[in-house]
Amino acid sequence: AVVSTQSTGVTEENKVEYVRLLSEHKMSGAIRSQIGSFLAGFHSIVPRRILAIFSADELELVLCGLNIIDRVDWRRNTQYVNFAERDDMIVWFWEILDGYTQEELFTLLKFITGYSRVPHGGFAQFASISSSGPIKISRGNGTEENLPKSSVCFNLLLLPVYSSKEMLRDRLHTAMTYASVGFDQC
């Protein structure tokens, strides 16, 4: 129960307890019925006995996916359309990704797939979690003035052919950073 300030008033002596009780009420008490409804629905799909075998970290991994991107796994599970793995554009692409931070990798992943995490089991799981299939890099239309595009419905990155690795790096960075809301519609 929340301490009533009308009957007792908040004093220097009870302010810590008041804040604790108020926080508890706002974070759980005020939404108790919504939490109960959510849990009832969740447990109708995933029984409690199954959840009991997971730690909190394991459950987060299963529900949310990996929070670290393995570049080798990504490369191993990427398909090429109208490109070969030895083409300059693809070699440059992986060299650029080798220099990316984890945050940049997740930004690019979201740009290409719409997912903010890698599925549990790694990049190979993209082929099985939806009809989108594995991540694909395809030769895009346009000139080197055009930015790369993505189609999240197909886990597809469309790359125009650029004349240098620096141009690819610049265009890719711009596309994934500023065009992340411009996904092609399914």
Beta strands, then each sheet from edge to edge (+ up, - down):
strand 1: 78-81
strand 2: 135-139
strand 3: 149-151
strand 4: 156-159
sheet 1: 1+ 2+ 4+ 3-
end
